[in-house]
Amino acid sequence: MLADITRDILACTTCPLRQGCRQPVPGMGNPSATVMLVGEGPGEHEDTQSLPFVGPSGQLLRELVTQAGLNINQMYLTNVIKCRPPYNRDPTADEVRACLPWLDAQIRAINPKLILALGRYAMVQFMPDGLITRLHGHPQVVHG
């Protein structure tokens, strides 16, 4: 099922972001992961390699996960939006809406026990009324 979602993401042309990026970045990792990391969207390095979290921020994330004694290879890594916005600008509401069915499908396919929302755009998908300044660093339980 996850392979089908990945194939469909790679073929998606729903929003204009696809025309401006090198390639979509569907996600990667363990399809049976208990932990899913969800970021905002791909940056330049991710756009080039079609892999999530491979740029400088991703390298820091991987280092922090390792320092915490966890194995990032046992997690699933993805983003809210699957194509890089021009100049790394914030995604528009329409672009986020176009990609949300992909994220929802990935979550259903993997069924993780824990989702780590990395940043404001990821956080708001799970807690629409939340303010990152108030929630940052505080675990939240969201059912849905």
Salt bridges, closest charged atoms under 4 A:
ASP4 OD1 - ARG7 NH1 3.10
ASP8 OD1 - ARG7 NH2 3.11
ASP47 OD2 - ARG22 NH1 3.56
ASP90 OD2 - ARG120 NH2 3.63
ASP94 OD1 - ARG97 NH2 2.35
GLU95 OE2 - ARG89 NH2 2.73
